């Protein structure tokens, strides 16, 4: 047995099955933010994961203001406390109800009563941390209660109950004692999401301690280290680490990954996203840190870990608008020795031996610290403080081996460079400039350094006729496509098995490789893993006809995937699901392309969108929308039996597996819905008048029996053919909708009798035709026709959608 009755198996299970998630104050700024975090915890955290939280919004600053007001006469402290109490109780009232609400209000009011005792002088506190700790405690309690309200098993933990530390400017964690305590608390309770306070710990004398600036990020990796977890996810208001600060630079790109050394160097140089202490507790061989956005849960994230065989490349351009130089006289050996013992590492340093000077560069935020330290040394004029300098740096693995290093140095030639050199670990090139930075300079430098292709990972769902044809087509066009973006097929799946390789699957003899390398999978579980893929963007090619896949589109978008559909089920879904799909798609700013759902490879949706973007209004669309039905009716004459044509069409793969999908016009209904919704009409299944070709007595039997009784179609179909011939016409299956001036829609599908000379009666078997009337095309319609079925034209349409996606992603960045 191990720690207080815990078995080694329980301890190992905690390490292997638990991850840590951290949310900062901006992620918990108000009730809406709390609900969003609760949804993220429910959907993206495992059942036994730990969640580390900061104080909500500006709570810590409010408490600091109260503490500061205590040192001055007047009632300011009490006024500030009233405002803070109103804010905290307001969150509880808005988010909770019933017993949970009352319980939390009661315990919170007790907390505020303690504050009032301190203000009144009835209680003395020796450490400000005793009051500051309440911010995190309130967040942990409230988030745990909100999760409970929503049906999730959750509890809060005050980190002071397990995290022991020796008081110091940076508290020294008592590792073994803290590890034992947290394991005893969480390991016996698998399936519970524990919400843990960040930023705070318990001193050896039972006093409250804070862990300093970025203490909650540090708390998260510290908790992860104590539990020996494999991943810590830090949820921020930005989607990972970018090639530059998006507040300063236009057209930045997100970074899929950073090596530990790159991330630490970036943090050392003043990154607003990363702080050096965050990395201190990390087991670099086991743990990965993921930085993701809590505002938009997309696939853009940065994974920080130990990645082998990384190529030399500059990844991040960073800058500081103001740095301070300290010039040190080298002939004062005592001073030089004392500087070597300075705890604070300079951003950059260099020596000028001929002048007997050393220069140390520090962040502006460290100026007060340096001044206090120098005052204690009392070295007179041996150290000079110099202002008016800025810093720019390029961070990346083995940066000096890259063309970017040469470009960086060359571009800086026009600037007032005081010093240029390499960081100590070789992962940064740093320039100290004797000038101010402006946005034009920063954007020009960034654009010169990062003119590289973004990456797109493609997951192909459906490896039947269309999927197979598209994979062959992609293989042929891959070199041309990769001129636009680094595009790789990372997975191929059917309904039961998946072949996944994040480096890109090998497409030569892919079918054989799939049989050998594919494994069973569950798509909903795969969605949790896919955001970890090392790509800037991800797209799922839905080449199935599966309704369950269409129902997952909201989750696909919410997990950061774009979607290209040959599957008509989403675009023709019942109105509530369709609206949900559209809402989530727009909320997460994902692309959804589906031109092949109507007209196979014909550019129908593109034409419609072009007309509308130009200001035209579409009044009606009619025609023969089904390649299958076109083939059947064009080949149907008095010398042929309709049943024999249906059997032949099924044998050649023209029909759906159950031909009744085509003959009952269900497939046409889907296409009509997709077209109508494409132009903004609200249309649902019950709004369309449908005349099915399947007699009622054949509708509910099995597909096998239906095929055996196909000849029962012949009598009604022959009668239709003969009736049309009386007036010199032929039957054709048409679909149409029209829009009145009042935006009322009339939609119908059924057989119509067409004059033999009409274009609708003289198509090539399998051809689709779409007749479009608009305000501009009112007398002579716009007509689009061509093959409406077939694996090769459909694969070509999918490829066209992929090209459109690449163009849109390129335009967005």
C-alpha positions, 0 to 999 in steps of 0.5 A, spaced: 500 500 500 502 507 498 500 513 501 494 513 507 491 507 504 492 508 496 494 503 492 500 504 487 494 502 482 490 508 484 496 513 484 498 511 477 491 511 474 490 518 477 497 520 473 494 517 467 487 518 466 487 525 469 489 532 466 489 539 469 485 545 466 486 552 468 482 558 467 484 565 468 480 571 471 478 574 464 475 567 463 471 568 469 469 575 468 461 575 468 456 570 469 456 569 461 463 567 462 462 562 467 457 558 463 462 558 457 467 555 462 462 550 465 461 548 458 468 547 456 469 543 463 463 539 461 465 537 454 473 538 454 475 536 460 475 528 462 470 526 468 476 526 473 480 532 471 482 538 475 480 545 474 485 550 477 481 557 477 483 564 478 479 570 481 473 572 477 475 578 473 478 584 477 477 581 483 484 581 486 485 588 484 479 590 488 481 586 494 488 590 493 484 596 493 481 594 499 487 593 503 490 599 500 484 603 503 485 600 510 492 604 511 488 610 510 483 614 514 476 614 511 470 609 509 473 608 502 475 600 504 468 599 506 465 602 500 469 598 495 468 592 499 460 593 498 461 593 491 465 587 491 460 583 495 455 586 490 459 583 484 460 576 487 453 575 490 450 578 483 454 572 480 451 567 485 444 569 484 444 569 476 448 563 476 445 558 481 438 557 484 435 553 490 439 550 495 445 551 492 444 558 491 442 559 498 448 555 501 453 559 497 450 566 499 450 564 506 458 562 506 460 568 502 456 573 506 460 570 512 467 571 508 465 578 507 463 579 514 470 577 516 472 583 511 468 587 515 471 585 522 478 587 519 476 594 516 473 595 523 479 593 527 476 587 530 481 582 527 488 583 525 491 579 519 499 579 518 499 577 511 495 580 505 494 573 502 489 571 507 484 576 504 487 575 497 486 568 497 478 569 497 478 571 490 480 564 488 476 561 493 470 564 491 471 562 483 472 555 485 466 554 490 462 558 484 464 554 478 463 547 482 456 549 484 454 551 477 457 544 475 453 541 480 447 544 478 448 542 471 448 535 473 456 534 473 459 531 479 464 536 482 467 539 488 472 545 490 478 544 493 482 550 497 489 549 495 491 551 502 489 544 504 494 540 500 499 545 497 505 547 503 510 552 501 516 555 505 515 563 505 520 566 500 519 572 495 518 566 491 515 560 495 519 554 496 514 548 495 514 542 499 514 537 494 513 530 497 508 533 503 504 537 497 504 531 493 501 526 498 496 531 500 493 532 493 493 524 492 489 523 498 484 528 496 483 526 489 485 519 487 480 515 491 474 519 487 475 518 480 469 521 476 469 527 480 471 534 477 475 538 482 475 545 482 482 548 485 484 555 487 490 557 483 495 563 486 495 560 493 498 556 498 499 554 505 506 556 509 509 552 514 506 556 520 499 555 517 499 562 514 496 564 507 501 565 501 500 567 494 505 565 488 506 571 485 505 574 478 502 569 474 501 564 480 495 561 477 498 558 471 504 556 475 499 553 480 496 549 474 503 546 472 505 545 479 498 541 480 500 537 474 507 535 476 505 533 483 500 528 480 505 527 474 499 528 469 501 528 461 497 534 460 496 541 462 491 545 458 491 553 460 485 556 457 486 564 455 483 569 451 487 568 445 488 561 441 495 559 443 501 562 441 502 566 435 507 568 430 507 575 434 503 579 438 496 580 435 495 586 438 501 589 435 501 585 428 497 584 423 496 577 419 499 573 425 499 566 424 498 561 430 503 556 432 501 548 433 507 547 437 513 550 441 519 546 444 520 547 451 526 551 450 523 555 445 517 557 450 522 558 455 526 563 451 519 567 449 517 567 456 524 570 458 523 575 453 517 578 456 511 574 452 504 576 454 502 569 454 507 565 457 511 566 464 517 563 466 515 560 472 509 556 469 515 552 466 519 551 473 515 544 475 514 541 469 517 534 467 519 535 460 519 528 458 512 527 460 508 533 460 505 537 455 502 544 456 496 546 451 495 553 450 487 554 448 482 560 447 476 559 452 473 565 448 473 561 442 474 553 442 477 552 436 483 547 433 488 553 434 492 551 440 499 551 441 502 545 444 508 546 448 513 539 449 519 535 448 518 535 440 524 531 437 527 532 430 524 539 430 527 543 424 531 550 424 525 555 424 524 562 427 517 561 430 515 568 434 517 575 433 517 579 439 518 586 441 518 590 447 517 598 446 521 600 452 527 596 455 532 599 460 540 599 460 544 598 466 552 600 464 556 597 469 564 599 470 568 592 469 574 595 473 569 594 480 571 587 481 566 587 487 560 590 483 561 585 478 561 579 483 555 581 486 552 582 479 553 575 478 549 573 484 543 577 482 536 573 482 533 577 476 536 574 469 537 580 464 534 580 457 540 581 454 547 583 456 554 584 452 561 586 454 565 592 451 572 590 453 575 596 450 571 601 454 571 597 460 563 596 460 558 591 461 551 592 459 545 589 462 538 590 459 532 589 463 524 589 462 521 596 464 517 592 469 523 590 473 526 597 473 523 598 481 526 591 483 533 593 480 533 600 483 532 597 490 537 592 489 542 598 487 540 602 493 542 596 497 549 596 494 550 603 494 555 603 489 555 610 487 556 612 479 559 605 478 552 603 474 548 608 470 541 607 468 540 609 461 533 609 457 530 610 450 531 603 448 527 598 445 528 590 443 526 586 438 527 578 437 526 572 433 525 566 437 525 559 434 529 552 434 537 553 432 535 560 429 542 562 426 541 556 421 535 559 418 534 564 412 530 568 417 536 570 421 539 573 415 533 576 413 532 579 420 539 582 420 539 585 414 532 588 415 535 591 421 540 594 417 536 600 416 535 601 424 539 604 429 541 598 432 545 598 439 547 591 439 545 585 435 546 578 438 544 571 440 541 569 446 545 564 451 541 558 448 541 559 441 534 559 440 533 567 439 536 573 435 536 579 439 536 586 437 537 592 442 534 599 438 536 606 440 529 608 437 522 607 439 518 602 435 512 603 431 507 599 428 509 600 421 516 597 423 514 591 426 509 589 421 514 590 416 519 586 420 514 580 421 511 580 414 519 579 412 520 573 417 514 569 416 512 569 409 511 561 410 505 557 408 500 555 413 498 548 414 491 544 413 490 537 416 484 533 412 480 527 415 476 523 410 470 520 412 467 515 407 472 511 403 467 508 398 466 510 391 466 518 392 472 517 397 476 513 393 475 517 387 477 524 391 483 520 394 486 519 387 484 526 385 488 529 391 494 525 390 494 527 382 493 534 384 497 535 391 503 538 388 499 544 385 495 544 392 501 545 396 503 551 393 497 554 396 498 551 403 501 545 406 495 540 405 496 533 408 490 527 409 491 525 416 486 520 416 481 516 412 475 513 416 469 508 414 463 507 419 467 503 423 475 504 422 480 509 422 487 510 419 490 516 423 497 519 422 498 526 424 504 526 419 500 525 413 498 518 411 501 515 405 496 515 399 500 510 395 496 503 395 492 507 401 487 502 401 491 496 402 494 500 408 488 502 411 486 494 411 493 493 415 493 500 419 486 502 421 483 501 428 476 501 431 474 508 433 468 513 436 467 519 432 465 523 438 471 521 442 476 522 436 473 530 436 476 531 443 483 529 440 483 532 433 484 539 436 491 536 438 493 535 431 499 540 429 495 544 424 493 551 423 486 548 420 483 542 420 477 540 415 473 534 415 470 531 408 464 528 409 463 523 403 458 519 407 450 519 406 450 518 414 444 522 418 448 521 425 454 524 422 450 530 420 447 531 427 455 531 429 456 538 425 455 542 431 460 539 435 465 538 429 464 546 428 465 547 436 471 543 435 475 547 430 473 543 424 471 546 417 467 541 413 466 539 406 460 535 405 457 531 399 452 528 405 446 532 404 443 530 411 445 536 414 443 541 409 436 538 409 436 537 416 429 539 420 429 546 421 431 546 428 437 542 427 439 546 421 439 552 425 443 549 430 448 547 425 448 554 422 448 558 429 454 554 431 458 554 424 457 562 425 459 562 432 466 559 431 467 562 424 468 555 421 467 554 413 462 549 411 462 548 403 457 543 400 457 544 392 456 537 391 450 536 395 446 538 389 448 537 382 455 533 383 460 537 380 456 543 377 458 550 380 451 551 382 451 554 389 457 558 387 453 561 381 447 562 386 452 566 391 455 570 386 448 572 383 446 574 390 453 578 392 452 582 386 445 584 388 440 580 384 434 576 387 433 569 385 425 568 384 425 561 382 429 555 381 426 549 377 429 543 373 431 536 373 435 535 380 437 528 380 442 524 375 439 518 377 432 520 375 435 523 369 438 517 367 431 513 368 427 517 364 431 519 358 432 511 357 424 510 359 421 508 352 415 504 350 420 499 348 423 498 355 420 496 362 421 501 368 423 496 373 429 493 368 432 500 368 431 501 376 435 494 377 440 496 371 441 503 375 442 500 382 447 495 379 451 500 376 451 504 382 447 510 380 441 509 385 442 509 393 443 502 396 435 502 397 432 505 390 426 508 394 430 514 396 430 516 389 424 513 387 420 516 393 423 523 391 426 523 398 433 525 395 430 531 391 427 533 397 433 534 400 436 538 394 430 542 394 431 544 401 439 545 400 437 550 394 432 554 398 436 555 404 442 557 400 438 563 398 435 564 405 428 561 405 425 558 411 423 551 408 422 545 411 420 538 409 412 539 410 412 545 406 414 541 399 409 538 395 411 531 393 408 526 388 412 519 390 413 514 384 413 508 389 406 505 390 404 506 397 404 498 398 411 498 397 413 503 401 414 499 408 417 493 406 424 491 406 429 493 401 430 486 398 423 485 398 422 491 394 427 489 389 424 482 388 417 486 386 420 491 382 415 489 376 409 492 380 412 499 378 411 498 371 403 498 370 403 505 373 409 508 369 407 505 363 400 508 364 404 515 365 408 514 359 402 513 354 398 519 357 404 523 356 404 521 349 397 523 347 399 530 347 406 529 344 410 529 350 414 525 355 414 524 363 420 527 366 421 528 374 421 535 376 423 539 382 421 547 383 420 552 388 418 559 387 418 566 391 413 571 391 414 578 392 412 577 399 417 572 400 412 566 400 415 559 397 411 554 393 415 548 392 413 541 389 416 535 386 413 530 381 412 528 374 410 533 369 409 532 362 414 536 357 414 537 350 418 532 346 422 538 343 423 542 350 430 542 353 428 538 359 426 533 355 432 532 351 438 531 356 443 526 356 442 520 360 444 522 367 444 530 366 442 535 371 439 541 369 437 547 373 433 553 370 434 559 374 429 566 374 432 572 377 430 579 377 436 580 372 434 573 368 427 574 368 425 574 361 431 569 359 433 564 365 440 562 367 441 555 365 446 550 368 446 543 366 451 537 366 453 531 369 449 530 375 452 524 378 458 519 378 464 518 382 469 522 378 465 529 377 463 528 385 470 528 387 472 533 382 466 538 386 469 536 392 476 538 390 473 544 388 470 546 395 477 544 398 480 549 393 475 554 395 476 553 402 484 554 401 482 561 398 478 563 404 483 561 409 488 564 405 484 571 405 483 570 412 490 570 414 
